[in-house]
């Protein structure tokens, strides 16, 4: 168990790189503050036993110098304390910023399967609340530790010179405090870890409810969402209650020990004075130093909650950084070179690993693709049809390596997609889905999302080819119009055409249309279909459709069932065979109202 802890601590220390100058200066200032605090009781003791025991003339003669000296000493303490509070927190904030960037980069590296297994609220909690607690510990931990060591050790050394027997008793009590502190913190660690998990669940429930607020409203399901949120919130409250119960026992026990410490000092000090082994002035100085070394102890103990949260949060942080993406480029993988755009699936098998975890990465489910063989000629438009769950969308998701095939091979112009870089592979593929995601920003920014260096003229040209330019130019702000969160300011057809313009600007040789028009009305569908037809001209295109009216332009139709190709051919050929496609056709167009021929 020691090795992971050392590794965790070593990883944490790496985040002090680049902040070493602030870290050293912070510790120097903390040392100055602690030294000044140690000096005052000793100065008071010396004055009480020496100068203040002389006549008034001697006292008045040095009071001015004494005052100036103390002012300078406390001015130095002021500067040190300011630096510790201001720059120390800046150091912690910079470390937090670095950790947040590393965590975000780790999220960006993850494959789709990782996000299938983790909730967005939990990932956000790790990025925000966990890292805040870590930054607080990064700043206050060394500061409290150094001040505590200097003041506690310094106090014991000075107290030992005043009265060794009494100091020996204090050392024993201090050792009991340290032992109990270590034991209590070990006991509370699991409570703080649970607390981090519970707040992540609250965040996940909130994110889920807000993301689906339109569904909630449409079903008048506010009470259902309140019930689910209260369940998560109550679990978090219970966890907090257990945490504060543990904290209460811990703090109360420490307070009792502190009270015992003061009692021992007063009783034993009185006995020593009665025995002539101590003078009252020394006991007063002793009391000042006890207050001095109990203050950092109290600060360290109060810091325990933040430290435990930071440890739990940093473990969760390191779990993400240690997670290897399911899909990675091979060492030295070349870029994909698309000369024609021919696609070939050969004996492909695949199953989703929804249950996979760090402890059981191989956990999987039933096969979705079962021995798929499919060749798509370059520049050809092929439509995939079949029942829901037949493997159509999964077949397309395997092409850009959103998931990796379990066995078999998938090639583009003879190059296995697993042997080339993911970036070059995905740059060669344009994807238009039914559920279009637009980022919060302007229409121009969304069109240029995959090509941020595009000029305004190129953005306008892409919009014209997607049949959205007239609408955009009619808006008061034109291409600078804000689309709102998830494109909420635009209609479904308008969002689809913005997404198509985005692909036009990307100009990939291979296209995937995944139910791109199934949720649109007839007028919007016709406009989007015209845009899709223009986009697919001269490109290898895969079209997924349940509505057979959307595949009029397909040169070949492939019917899939249970992850396999069961039939393929033109519309007329498949109708004449009387198979699955013909059955679907009769179900959709029995009244003769539409024709896909």
C-alpha positions in Angstrom: 0.0 0.0 0.0 2.9 2.3 0.5 3.9 2.5 -3.1 0.6 4.0 -4.4 0.8 6.6 -1.6 4.3 7.6 -2.6 3.4 7.7 -6.2 0.4 9.9 -5.3 2.6 12.3 -3.3 5.2 12.4 -6.0 2.6 13.3 -8.7 1.4 16.1 -6.4 4.9 17.5 -6.0 5.3 17.8 -9.7 2.7 20.6 -9.8 5.0 22.8 -7.7 7.3 23.0 -10.8 7.2 26.5 -12.2 6.1 27.8 -8.8 9.3 27.0 -6.9 10.3 30.7 -6.5 6.9 31.4 -4.9 7.0 28.2 -2.9 10.4 29.0 -1.4 9.5 32.7 -0.8 6.2 31.5 0.8 8.1 29.2 3.2 10.7 32.0 4.0 7.9 34.4 4.9 6.1 31.8 6.9 9.4 31.2 8.8 9.7 34.9 9.4 6.1 35.1 10.8 6.7 32.1 13.1 10.1 33.5 14.3 8.5 36.9 15.2 5.7 35.0 17.1 8.4 33.0 19.0 10.5 36.1 19.8 7.8 38.2 21.6 7.3 36.0 24.7 11.1 35.7 25.1 11.5 39.5 24.8 8.7 40.0 27.4 10.4 37.5 29.8 13.8 39.2 29.4 12.3 42.7 30.0 10.2 41.5 33.0 13.2 39.9 34.7 15.7 42.6 33.7 14.9 46.1 32.5 11.5 46.4 34.0 12.9 45.4 37.4 15.2 48.5 37.4 14.3 52.1 38.1 11.9 54.3 36.1 14.7 56.4 34.6 16.3 53.2 33.1 13.0 52.1 31.7 12.1 55.5 30.2 15.5 55.7 28.6 15.0 52.7 26.3 11.2 52.7 25.8 11.6 54.7 22.5 14.2 52.2 21.1 12.1 49.3 22.3 9.0 50.7 20.6 10.8 51.3 17.3 12.3 47.8 17.4 8.9 46.2 18.0 7.3 48.2 15.2 10.1 47.1 12.8 9.6 43.5 14.0 5.9 43.5 13.4 6.2 45.4 10.2 8.4 42.5 9.0 5.7 40.2 10.2 3.0 42.2 8.3 5.0 41.9 5.0 5.5 38.2 5.6 1.9 37.5 6.4 0.7 39.5 3.4 3.0 37.5 1.1 1.8 34.2 2.5 -1.8 35.1 2.1 -1.6 36.8 -1.3 1.1 35.1 -3.2 0.6 31.8 -1.5 -3.0 31.7 -2.7 -1.8 32.7 -6.2 0.6 29.8 -6.2 -2.2 27.4 -5.2 -4.5 28.9 -7.9 -1.8 28.5 -10.6 -1.3 24.8 -9.5 -5.1 24.4 -9.7 -5.1 25.9 -13.1 -2.5 23.4 -14.3 -4.3 20.5 -12.9 -7.5 21.6 -14.5 -5.8 21.9 -17.9 -4.3 18.4 -17.4 -7.6 16.9 -16.4 -9.4 18.6 -19.3 -6.7 17.3 -21.7 -7.2 13.8 -20.2 -11.0 14.1 -20.9 -10.2 15.1 -24.5 -8.0 12.1 -25.0 -10.6 9.6 -23.8 -12.6 7.4 -26.2 -16.4 7.3 -26.5 -16.5 4.3 -24.2 -15.1 6.3 -21.3 -18.0 8.8 -21.5 -20.4 5.9 -21.9 -19.3 4.7 -18.5 -19.0 8.1 -16.6 -21.6 10.8 -15.9 -21.0 14.4 -17.0 -21.8 15.7 -13.5 -19.1 13.5 -12.0 -16.5 14.6 -14.5 -17.4 18.2 -13.8 -17.2 17.7 -10.1 -13.6 16.4 -10.5 -12.7 19.4 -12.6 -14.1 22.1 -10.2 -14.8 21.2 -6.6 -12.1 18.6 -6.2 -9.4 20.8 -7.6 -10.4 23.7 -5.4 -9.8 21.6 -2.3 -6.5 20.4 -3.8 -5.3 24.0 -4.4 -6.2 25.0 -0.9 -4.1 22.1 0.5 -1.2 22.9 -1.9 -1.0 26.4 -0.4 -1.9 26.0 3.2 -0.3 22.6 3.8 3.4 23.6 3.6 2.6 26.9 5.3 0.9 25.4 8.3 3.5 22.6 8.5 6.5 25.0 8.5 4.9 27.5 10.9 3.8 24.6 13.1 7.2 22.9 13.2 9.0 26.2 13.9 6.6 27.4 16.6 6.1 24.0 18.3 9.8 22.9 18.2 10.9 26.5 19.1 8.5 26.6 22.0 9.6 23.3 23.4 13.3 24.3 23.2 12.6 27.6 25.0 10.3 26.0 27.5 13.0 23.4 28.2 15.4 26.2 29.2 12.7 27.6 31.5 11.8 24.3 33.2 12.8 20.8 31.9 10.5 18.6 34.1 7.4 20.5 33.1 8.4 20.5 29.4 8.9 16.7 29.6 5.3 16.3 30.6 4.2 18.6 27.8 6.2 16.5 25.3 4.3 13.4 26.4 1.0 15.1 26.0 2.0 16.4 22.6 3.0 12.9 21.5 -0.5 11.7 22.5 -2.0 14.5 20.4 0.0 13.5 17.3 -0.8 9.8 17.8 -4.5 10.5 18.1 -4.4 12.8 15.1 -2.9 10.2 12.9 -5.4 7.5 14.0 -8.4 9.8 13.7 -7.4 11.0 10.2 -6.9 7.4 9.1 -10.4 6.6 10.3 -12.0 9.6 8.6 -10.4 9.1 5.2 -13.2 6.8 3.9 -15.8 9.3 5.1 -14.3 12.1 3.0 -13.9 9.8 0.0 -17.6 8.9 0.2 -18.5 12.6 0.6 -16.6 13.4 -2.7 -18.6 10.6 -4.5 -21.9 11.9 -3.1 -21.4 15.5 -4.3 -20.5 14.1 -7.7 -23.8 12.2 -7.8 -25.7 15.5 -6.9 -23.9 17.2 -9.8 -24.7 14.4 -12.2 -28.4 14.5 -11.2 -28.5 18.3 -11.7 -26.7 18.1 -15.1 -29.1 15.3 -16.2 -32.2 17.2 -15.2 -31.1 20.6 -16.7 -30.0 19.0 -20.0 -33.4 17.3 -20.3 -35.5 20.2 -19.0 -37.6 20.4 -22.2 -38.5 16.7 -21.8 -39.3 17.3 -18.1 -41.6 20.2 -18.9 -43.3 18.4 -21.7 -44.2 15.5 -19.5 -45.0 17.7 -16.5 -42.5 15.6 -14.6 -41.1 18.3 -12.3 -42.2 16.2 -9.2 -40.3 13.2 -10.6 -37.1 15.2 -11.0 -37.5 16.8 -7.6 -37.8 13.3 -6.0 -34.7 12.0 -7.8 -32.7 15.1 -6.9 -33.8 15.0 -3.3 -32.8 11.4 -3.1 -29.2 12.3 -4.3 -29.2 15.4 -2.1 -30.3 13.4 1.0 -27.5 10.9 0.4 -25.1 13.7 0.2 -26.5 15.2 3.4 -26.2 11.9 5.2 -22.6 11.7 4.1 -21.9 15.2 5.3 -23.6 14.3 8.6 -21.3 11.3 9.0 -18.3 13.4 8.1 -19.2 16.1 10.7 -20.0 13.5 13.3 -16.4 12.2 12.9 -15.1 15.8 12.8 -17.0 16.5 16.0 -15.6 13.6 17.9 -12.1 14.4 16.6 -12.2 18.1 17.5 -13.8 17.5 20.9 -11.1 15.0 21.8 -8.4 17.4 20.7 -10.1 20.2 22.8 -10.2 17.9 25.8 -6.5 17.1 25.4 -5.7 20.9 25.1 -7.7 21.4 28.3 -5.7 18.7 30.0 -2.5 20.4 28.8 -3.5 23.7 30.4 -4.5 22.0 33.6 -1.2 20.1 33.8 0.7 23.3 33.3 -1.2 25.3 35.9 -1.2 22.5 38.5 2.3 21.3 38.0 3.6 24.9 37.6 2.0 25.9 40.9 3.6 22.9 42.6 7.0 23.8 41.2 6.6 27.4 42.4 5.6 26.1 45.9 8.8 24.0 45.8 10.9 26.9 44.9 11.9 25.4 41.5 10.1 28.0 39.4 9.3 31.7 39.7 5.8 33.2 38.9 7.3 35.2 36.0 8.5 32.0 34.4 5.1 30.4 34.7 3.5 33.4 33.0 6.1 33.1 30.1 5.3 29.4 30.1 1.6 30.1 29.6 2.4 32.4 26.7 4.4 29.8 24.9 1.8 27.1 25.5 -0.7 29.4 23.8 1.9 29.9 21.0 2.4 26.3 20.2 -1.2 25.3 20.7 -2.3 27.8 18.0 -0.5 26.1 15.1 -1.7 22.7 16.5 -5.2 24.1 16.3 -4.6 25.5 12.8 -3.3 22.1 11.6 -6.2 20.3 13.1 -8.7 22.8 11.5 -6.9 22.2 8.2 -7.6 18.4 8.5 -11.0 18.7 6.8 -9.4 20.5 3.8 -6.5 18.0 3.7 -8.8 15.0 3.7 -11.0 16.4 1.0 -7.8 17.2 -1.0 -6.5 13.7 -0.6 -9.8 12.2 -1.7 -10.0 14.6 -4.6 -6.4 14.1 -5.7 -7.0 10.3 -5.8 -10.0 10.9 -8.1 -7.9 13.3 -10.2 -5.0 10.8 -10.5 -7.5 8.0 -11.4 -8.4 10.0 -14.6 -4.8 10.8 -15.5 -3.9 7.2 -15.0 -6.7 5.9 -17.3 -5.4 5.0 -20.7 -7.8 5.7 -23.6 -9.3 2.6 -25.1 -8.3 3.9 -28.6 -4.7 5.1 -29.2 -2.5 5.6 -32.1 0.1 3.0 -32.7 3.7 4.3 -32.2 4.9 6.0 -35.4 1.4 5.6 -37.1 1.3 7.4 -40.4 -1.4 9.8 -41.6 -4.3 8.4 -43.6 -3.9 9.0 -47.4 -7.2 9.0 -49.1 -6.7 8.5 -52.8 -10.1 7.2 -53.8 -12.2 6.7 -50.7 -13.0 3.0 -51.0 -14.2 1.4 -47.7 -14.1 -2.3 -46.8 -15.4 -4.1 -43.7 -14.0 -7.6 -43.5 -15.4 -10.1 -41.0 -15.9 -7.3 -38.4 -17.1 -8.2 -34.9 -17.9 -5.7 -32.2 -19.6 -5.4 -28.8 -19.9 -2.4 -26.5 -18.0 -2.4 -23.2 -20.5 -0.4 -21.1 -19.6 -2.2 -17.9 -15.8 -1.9 -18.3 -13.9 -0.2 -15.5 -10.3 0.2 -14.4 -10.6 -3.0 -12.4 -12.3 -4.9 -15.2 -11.4 -3.4 -18.5 -12.5 -6.4 -20.6 -16.1 -6.4 -19.3 -18.4 -6.4 -22.3 -21.9 -7.1 -23.6 -23.6 -8.9 -26.4 -22.1 -8.6 -29.9 -23.7 -5.8 -32.0 -21.7 -6.5 -35.2 -21.4 -10.1 -36.0 -19.1 -11.0 -38.9 -19.9 -7.9 -41.1 -18.5 -8.0 -44.6 -19.2 -4.9 -46.7 -17.3 -3.2 -49.5 -18.2 0.4 -50.6 -16.8 1.6 -53.8 -15.1 5.0 -54.0 -17.4 7.9 -54.7 -20.5 5.8 -54.3 -23.5 6.6 -52.1 -24.6 3.6 -50.1 -27.7 3.6 -47.8 -27.9 1.3 -44.8 -31.4 0.3 -43.8 -32.8 -2.2 -41.3 -34.5 -2.5 -37.9 -33.4 -0.5 -34.9 -30.6 -2.3 -33.1 -29.4 -3.9 -36.4 -26.0 -2.3 -36.2 -26.3 0.5 -38.7 -25.1 3.4 -36.5 -22.5 1.2 -34.9 -21.1 0.3 -38.3 -20.6 4.0 -39.1 -19.2 4.7 -35.6 -16.4 2.1 -36.3 -15.3 3.9 -39.4 -13.8 7.0 -37.6 -12.6 4.8 -34.8 -15.1 6.1 -32.2 -14.9 2.5 -31.2 -12.4 -0.2 -32.2 -13.5 -3.4 -33.8 -13.3 -6.5 -31.5 -12.0 -8.6 -34.4 -11.7 -8.3 -38.2 -10.5 -5.3 -40.2 -11.9 -2.0 -41.5 -9.9 -0.3 -44.2 -10.0 2.9 -46.3 -8.2 2.6 -49.6 -6.5 -0.5 -48.2 -5.3 1.2 -45.0 -6.5 -0.3 -41.8 -8.0 2.5 -39.7 -6.2 1.2 -36.6 -2.8 1.7 -38.4 -3.2 5.4 -39.1 -3.5 8.5 -36.8 -6.9 9.2 -35.4 -6.6 12.9 -36.4 -6.0 12.2 -40.1 -8.7 9.6 -40.1 -11.3 11.9 -38.6 -10.2 14.8 -40.8 -11.1 12.6 -43.8 -14.6 11.9 -42.6 -17.6 14.3 -42.4 -20.4 13.3 -40.1 -23.9 14.8 -40.2 -26.2 13.4 -37.5 -29.9 13.6 -36.6 -29.1 15.2 -33.2 -27.0 18.2 -34.3 -24.9 19.8 -31.6 -24.1 23.5 -32.0 -21.8 25.2 -29.6 -22.7 28.3 -27.7 -21.4 31.1 -30.0 -22.1 32.7 -33.3 -23.3 31.0 -36.5 -20.0 31.8 -38.1 -18.1 30.2 -35.3 -20.2 27.1 -35.6 -19.7 26.8 -39.3 -16.0 27.3 -38.9 -15.7 24.9 -36.0 -13.7 22.3 -37.8 -11.7 24.9 -39.7 -11.1 27.8 -37.4 -8.6 29.5 -39.8 -11.3 29.8 -42.5 -11.9 33.2 -44.0 -15.3 35.0 -43.9 -15.6 34.4 -47.6 -15.1 30.6 -47.2 -17.7 30.6 -44.4 -20.2 32.4 -46.6 -19.5 30.0 -49.5 -20.1 27.0 -47.2 -23.4 28.5 -46.0 -24.6 29.1 -49.6 -23.8 25.5 -50.6 -25.8 24.3 -47.5 -28.8 26.5 -48.4 -28.6 28.5 -45.2 -27.0 31.7 -46.4 -30.3 33.5 -47.3 -31.7 32.9 -43.8 -28.5 34.0 -42.0 -28.1 37.1 -44.1 -31.7 38.1 -43.3 -30.9 38.2 -39.5 -30.0 41.6 -37.9 -26.6 40.3 -36.9 -26.0 38.0 -39.8 -23.3 35.5 -39.2 -22.6 37.0 -35.8 -26.0 35.9 -34.6 -25.7 33.9 -31.3 -27.1 30.4 -31.7 -27.8 29.9 -28.0 -27.0 26.8 -25.9 -27.1 23.7 -28.1 -28.4 25.9 -30.9 -31.7 26.7 -29.1 -32.2 29.9 -31.1 -32.5 28.0 -34.4 -35.0 25.5 -35.7 -34.2 21.9 -36.4 -33.8 22.4 -40.1 -31.6 25.5 -39.6 -29.4 23.6 -37.2 -29.0 20.8 -39.7 -28.0 23.1 -42.5 -25.5 24.9 -40.2 -24.0 21.4 -39.5 -24.0 20.7 -43.2 -22.2 24.0 -43.9 -19.7 23.0 -41.3 -18.9 19.8 -43.2 -18.8 21.7 -46.5 -16.1 23.9 -45.1 -14.2 20.8 -43.8 -14.4 19.3 -47.3 -13.8 15.6 -46.4 -13.6 12.8 -49.0 -15.9 10.5 -47.0 -19.3 11.4 -45.6 -21.7 9.7 -43.1 -25.3 10.9 -42.8 -26.8 9.3 -39.7 -30.6 9.9 -39.8 -29.8 13.5 -40.8 -33.4 14.4 -41.8 -35.6 12.0 -39.9 -36.7 14.6 -37.3 -37.6 17.3 -39.8 -40.9 18.4 -41.4 -41.3 17.9 -45.2 -40.3 21.4 -46.2 -37.2 21.4 -44.0 -36.4 17.9 -45.1 -36.5 18.9 -48.8 -34.1 21.8 -48.2 -31.7 19.7 -46.2 -31.9 16.9 -48.7 -30.9 19.3 -51.4 -27.9 20.4 -49.3 -27.0 16.8 -48.6 -27.2 15.9 -52.3 -24.9 18.8 -53.1 -22.5 17.8 -50.3 -22.3 14.1 -51.3 -21.5 14.7 -55.0 -18.2 13.0 -55.9 -17.7 11.7 -52.3 -17.9 8.2 -50.8 -21.1 8.5 -48.7 -22.9 6.2 -46.2 -26.5 7.1 -45.4 -28.4 5.6 -42.5 -32.1 5.9 -42.8 -35.3 4.5 -41.3 -37.5 6.7 -43.6 -36.9 5.2 -47.0 -37.9 8.4 -48.7 -34.6 9.9 -47.6 -32.5 7.5 -49.7 -33.7 8.4 -53.1 -30.2 9.4 -54.2 -28.5 6.2 -53.0 -26.8 4.2 -55.7 -26.9 1.0 -53.6 -29.0 -0.1 -50.6 -27.7 -2.4 -47.9 -30.1 -4.1 -45.5 -28.6 -5.0 -42.1 -30.0 -7.3 -39.4 -28.3 -8.5 -36.3 -25.0 -6.9 -37.2 -24.8 -8.5 -40.7 -25.6 -7.7 -44.3 -28.6 -9.7 -45.3 -29.1 -8.2 -48.7 -27.8 -5.4 -51.0 -28.7 -4.0 -54.4 -30.6 -1.2 -56.0 -34.1 -0.3 -55.0 -35.7 -2.2 -57.8 -33.5 -5.3 -57.2 -34.4 -5.5 -53.5 -38.1 -5.0 -54.2 -38.1 -7.8 -56.7 -36.4 -10.2 -54.2 -39.3 -9.7 -51.7 -37.0 -9.7 -48.7 -36.5 -7.5 -45.6 -36.3 -4.3 -47.7 -39.4 -5.1 -49.7 -41.2 -5.7 -46.4 -40.1 -2.3 -45.0 -41.1 -0.6 -48.3 -44.6 -2.1 -48.1 -45.0 -1.1 -44.5 -44.1 2.5 -45.2 -45.6 3.1 -48.6 -48.6 0.7 -48.7 -50.9 3.6 -49.5 -48.8 4.6 -52.5 -48.4 8.2 -51.1 -44.7 8.2 -51.5 -42.2 6.6 -53.8 -38.5 6.0 -53.3 -37.7 4.7 -56.7 
